Amino acid sequence: MCRSRTFHQSARETRRSPPITIHSVLTRSYRSDKAFYVGTKGSRGVWDAQVMGSTEYTKMAVNSTNDRVWSGCAVLFLRCCNPGSDLLTFYKDKHGKFSMFKVIKLTLTDVAGGLDGYEILKLHDADPFLGVELKFMDALPCKRFLDSYACGSLLQFLSQHASRLLTLPDGVDMEAVLKAGAHILDHDLKNTELCLQHIYQSQPVRLRDDEVTQLEQQLQNSYAPPAQTPQEVPKNCFLFQKHVFDDRPLTSADQQRFAAHVGRDWKRVGRALQKNCRALKGTAIDNLAYEYEREGLYEQAYQLLGRFIQSEGRSARLGRLISALEESKLTNMAEIMLDIQPRE
């Protein structure tokens, strides 16, 4: 259960202009096992953290966005309070950058309840903070993130992972600020719905940074089993479950089969395809979901693969779709596309 926190205030100003500046902001701090606020000079007060867990706020926040495709952005500013333990130093170091990214990724996985529903768009220098730009694609992971941030769990997880992976002292003090557009969400954490609305109204202005894409790939590779001698695959073929298949261009029949079986998972496949397909970058997938919402899941999935085929031409091949399905953990769907009969 979250402890109540005390407000006390101090002005803060950055030394140079980062991508997003912080001049005078509320900051959330973690000191050992406590979370409290630091802000601009003013009054003190105490609020009941249990308000954040109210059923009413949860229902209002989710229901208010059910009629549209939900997405939004927030920027999390992080700082280590201990002298000589600067998160920016790790981020700027060639070898420390990956460890810093892994700390952030593990922290977000803990507080958002998994890997789905959000992504990191960019890490940047917001001296003395490390800025983490986040995009949420679902209201529920965003709500879980806000709850964890409000009660101090986020900073506790951050401190634990940083102590383990960055060789920092146990219980290292952490500090944070959360913004959505021009709004400092630390002011409104008692009102979950308002925070969700601010995040929803703050739409992404960039695609995921190439550096983040490389760090994500490096993180995935670090979890992969030891490399084995690869099976030699003939030209214009691909490997699936240790079997070789012809890598042919996708057809309208493939499009229909995909749409008939993929169901609600079509967006997950789209996000896997968009990594190497410019036509699916940015808000293209969300736009498809909104534009064909009335027609239903079949048409949304059909249009997704159609957009991929139209954009990529003869490069829109079966192997790329199977790889996207494997990445999305949809092995059964890949077997359907390859017409592999289920095992007895």
QUIWO-V839169 format. One line per field, one symbol per residue. phi: phi as a letter, one per 40 degrees, with the letter a starting at -180 (. if undefined). psi: psi as a letter, one per 30 degrees, with the letter a starting at -180 (. if undefined). burial: I if it has 24 or more other ideal C-beta (glycine too) atoms within 12 Angstrom, else O. A space follows every 50 residues. Layout:
phi->???
psi->???
burial->???
This chain:
phi->.cccbbcabacbbccaccdbcbbbbcbbbbbfbbbabbacdicbabbccc dcccccccccccccbccbccaababbbbacccdgbccccccccdccdccc ccdcccccccccghbcgaaccabacbdccccbcbbbbacccccccccccc cgcdcccdcccccccbfcccgdcbbabbbbgccccdcbccbccccccccc ccccbacccdccdccccccccccccdcbccccbccgbabafgbcbccbcc bccccccdccbcgccccccccccccbbccbcgcdcccccccbccchcdcc cccdccccccccgcccbdccccccccccgbccccccccfccccc
psi->kklllkklkkkkklfljaejljejlkkkkjjcgkkllkalkalllkljff efgkeeeeeeeeefgfflkkllllkjkkkkfkkgikeeeeefkeffeeee eeeeeeeeeeffgaflgllkekkljhkgljkjkkkkgkeeeeeeeeeeee gfeefeeeeeeeeefghlkkgkklklkkljbfkjfffgffjeeeeeeeee fjlkgllkkeeeeeeeeeeeeffklkkljkkkklkhllkkhgkkkkilkk leeeeeeeefffbfgeeeeeeeeffgjefglbgeeeeeeeegeefaeeee eeeeeeeeeeefbffileeeeeeeeeeghheeeeeeeghkkkk.
burial->OIOOIOIOOOOIOIOOOIIIIIOOIIIIIIIOOOIIIIIOOOOOOOIOIO OIOOOOIOOOIIOOIOOOIIIIIIIIIIIIIIOOIIIIIIIOOOOIIIII IIIIIIIIIIIIOOIOIIIIIIIIIIIIIIIIIIIIIIIIIIIIIIIIII IIIIIIIIIIIIIOIIOIOOOIIIIIIIIIOOIIIIIIIIIIIOIIIIII OIIIOOOIOOOIOOIIOOIOOOOOOOOOOOOOOOOOOIOIOOOOIOIOOI OOOIIOIIIOIIOOIIIIIIIIIIIOIOIIIOIIIIIIIOOIOOOOIOOI IIIIIIIIIOOOOOOIIIIIIIIIIIIIOIOOIIOIIIOOOOOO
